[in-house]
Amino acid sequence: MAARDLTGGAVRGHLLRMSGFMLLTMLVQTAYGLIDIFWVGRLGRDAVAAVALGSNLMMALMAVAQTLSVGATALVAQAAGRKDFDEARRLFTQSQLLSALLALLFLVVALALYGPYSDRLAGSAEVARLTREFLVPFIPAMALQIPMFVLSAALRGVGDVRSASFAQLGTVLLNIVLAPVLIFGWGTGRPLGVAGAALTTLIAVLIGMAGLLIHVLRQDRFLDRHAAAWRPQPAVWRRMVRIGLPSGLELGVLAVYFGFIMAMLRSFGAAPQAAFGIGMRVLQFGVMPAMAISFATAAIVGQNFGAGQPGRVRQAFVEALKLNLAAVGLFCLVFQLAPDALMRPFSADPAVIRYGAEFLRWISWNLLAMGVVAACGGVFAGFGNTLPSLFGTVVRFGFIVTVGLLLSAHADFAPVWLWALSIGGTLLQLALNLLLLRCELHRHLLPLERTSLA
């Protein structure tokens, strides 16, 4: 397996190149949700609330995918950094086998539970009905994305970020074309409504995954073709899961948190639920550059840690921090100055726009702290220890949920109280992550620095 060597050359150059391609991939992934919301917004606030509620299950999917993705990236990158390409290929192959099995498990569980989930969290019977209608084709689309995410992560570990980016770009273009056709029945005369939005995503993901698989299978440097390599290797699976599980649990906690927010907004009707769903998709654009840089940082830190170069590991964090703060600072300004304009393309409902603009103004103050947290997370993942990231996330959301439940009993309780609490929770997470990063750098890099001096 020929891997891109990240242990030499300019660290900032590696970060910009890799994060640029990953940012394209993430923009494409986020575009799925924005395109759906853009068209579904024409169906009314109940439809928007249903798609927002149904899409919240994506966080549960990401918890599964992230567990394997982080483990695969760290192990493959460290093996590539040691120039042990046979081991990198073995790890690459096993990550794909495990991802396929987990996708099947997710599909079965989600199809069994989507009905009760829709009924319990929807703000009205109509929203519940539309949520179930949306989830029937959307659940298979989510399940298929588990192997797609893990395949992209394994490619990232060997320095290949272009393939997944191009595959995702093709799928979003297809999504743009198909969405109005299936949602409104343009040219077919058979409008499918919210189910059409989900079916569009399913078709696009199927084609994108097929293209990515063709690329990988046409080459011998990624997957091991021998039958023995495809036999389950529980020891390898345990290593990947042990590394990635904290990161997966972090997203699982995030999914629970989003469910909590939707439940807290239920008593205010469909408008704030719809606004939160749109606002979260807009917010994803604000944090997306920082997340792309974080994923690139993990690969660079993993290879340089595996190669025993502590100075480049520290440099990777500093460069990631600078780039993150510059990127999120720009979005913070936009969210403050024009939140209404960011909401209007997705809804004409005045109440939805008002709630959404309020959400974006408050949540924009979190962006700078989230940029620092993302830079820390990239280093944790590169070391193969994502427990610090999990701990910070649990403390953050635990604070918001606990205090939010206490305040919800107040007669004047309003959604804006939750957004104010979010700022306090994010600042708490920031302080914890910086403290834990200092400990991790000392624990992992000090022995390497002593060895180099000796």
Secondary structure, DSSP 8 states (H G I E B T S, - for coil): ------SSS-HHHHHHHHHHHHHHHHHHHHHHHHHHHHHHGGG-HHHHHHHHHHHTHHHHHHHHHHHHHHHHHHHHHHHHHTT-HHHHHHHHHHHHHHHHHHHHHHHHHHHHHHHHHHHHH-SSHHHHHHHHHHHHHHHHHHHHHHHHHHHHHHHHHTT--HHHHHHHHHHHHHHHHHHHHHHH-TTTS---THHHHHHHHHHHHHHHHHHHHHHHHT-SSSS--SGGGGS--HHHHHHHHHHHHHHHHHHHHHHHHHHHHHHHHGGG-HHHHHHHHHHHHHHHHHHHHHHHHHHHHHHHHHHHHHTT-HHHHHHHHHHHHHHHHHHHHHHHHHHHH-HHHHHGGG---HHHHHHHHHHHHHHGGGHHHHHHHHHHHHHHHHHT--HHHHHHHHHHHHHHHHHHHHHTTSTT--HHHHHHHHHHHHHHHHHHHHHHHHHHHHHHHHHHHHHHH-
